[in-house]
Amino acid sequence: MSSVLFDAQGPRARAVSMVGNIISALLVLAGLIWLASVLYAKGQFEASLWQNAVSAEAWQSFYLPGLQNTLRSALFATVGSVVFGIIFGVGRLSHIRPVRWFSGVVVEFFRAVPVLLMMIFFYLFFSAQAQWITDRPFAAVVVALVLYNGSVIAELVRSGVGNLPKGQGEAGLAVGLTLGQTLRSVQLPQALVAMLPAMVSQLVVVLKDSALGQLILYPELLRSAQILSSNEQNPLQALVVVAIVFIIINWLLTVVAHRLARLLSSRTAGPTIEGTGIGNPTAVAGGPIGGGPGPGGGGTV
């Protein structure tokens, strides 16, 4: 049995792969044992260090406020990114050349600029030119995340519409809709539903990139852990707690994205001809393609 990318391994290749996997696992295990011995020698397994890192005071005064700020910036950035992405994604699909060109330049520019660089730029800009903004670190983090992730979502919108069957757009034009109306009323809603799992997965990127705000003194989760570790002299323990929190949140978002993908694939899968697994084109319309009467009734496409 062969795969799409490579032929199935024979007995000798499977044996070589198994030996390689065993050796790799042993090397990883040896590395972990060595790392644990070094940390033990440095006194990093002392109970007091871990107790201070997971105490109620640490959660109440540092982790939970930091997590609240992280989720707040991620929420604002997500909403802004979706709005930005839809606007410029539709702009890239516009049939007006200047609009399409301008949207393409904006999207490609902000996709190319590192998020951290934008955070630092907007923090310095707001500090110098927009002193009326009271929470400048928060504003800089949100704006930078919106511009970068919004550009990614704009590409998702463009590719989502481009991957739709051409018949969707032709059907809209056939019933008298203009090109713009077809895009907004027919193609875009279907593309947004299809790209919903990818958008949820993008939330993982937004959440992780919000940690870069600690470099401009935004009191998010990582920044709060750094303050705690400087007080308790336990940076390793505090960072382990933060890593576990991020892993749990990102894992939950990934689970949601996978379940959405399965749900949408099951809801959008067409009926199949019994015994063949091939989609039945007459089942949706209630009759043969073209609108004529069929066994299921006289439906029209």
C-alpha positions, 0 to 999 in steps of 0.5 A: 500500500502506497501513500500519496507522498511516498511508497510504503516501507518494506521490512528492512526500511521499517526495521531501520526506522524503528532503530532510528526512533529508539535511538532518538528517544534514548537521546532525548531521554538522556538529554532530559536526565542531564538537564534535570541533574543540572537543575537539581545541582543548582537547587532549582527543585527546592520546594520553597521556589515552587511553592512561591510560584504557585501560591495563592498570592502569586495567582491573585496578584500576578498570574490572574491580572496578567492573564486578564490583560493578555485575554483583553488584548487578544480579544480586542485584537481578534475583533479588529483583525477580523474587521481589518481582514474582511475589509482588505480581503474584499478589497483585494478581490475588488474589480476596481483596480486602484482598490485592489492595488491599494489593498494588496500593498497594505496587506503585503506590507503589514504581513512582512513587518515583524509584530514586535517592530510594529509594537515598538513603533506604535508605542513610541509614536503614541508616547510622542504624538498621542499622549491623550491615550492613557494606556499606550502599551495596550494600544500599541499591542492591539494595533500591531496585532490587528495590522499583522493578523488582519493581513493574514485574515485578509489573505484567508478571505481572498483564498477562501473566495478564490477556492469556491466553485466558479458556479457560485459566482456565475449563479449570482450573475445569472440571477441579475446580481452585479459583481460586487453584490455577488461577492458580498452576498454569495461568495463572501458568506460561504468563504467565511464559513469555510475559513472559520476553523483557520480563523480560530487557529489564528487566535492562537497566534494572536494570543502568543504574540500578545506576550511580546507586549512585555517588551514595551511594559504591557502588564500581560501574563509574561510580564507579570511572571517576570515581576513575580520572579524578580521578587521571589528569585524563581524565574524558572518556576514562574516561567514554567507556570506561564508556559503551562497556562499558555499551553492549556489555552492554546490547546483549547483553541486548537480543539475548538478549531478541529471540532469546527472543521469536522462540524463544517465538513460534515454539514457541507458534505453532499449526499452520496449515491448509495453503494458508490461513495460518489456525490449525488448531484440530483439529491440537492436539487430534487431532480436531474441537473437542469431543473427537470423532473426526477425521481425525487420530485420536480426541483429546480437548481 
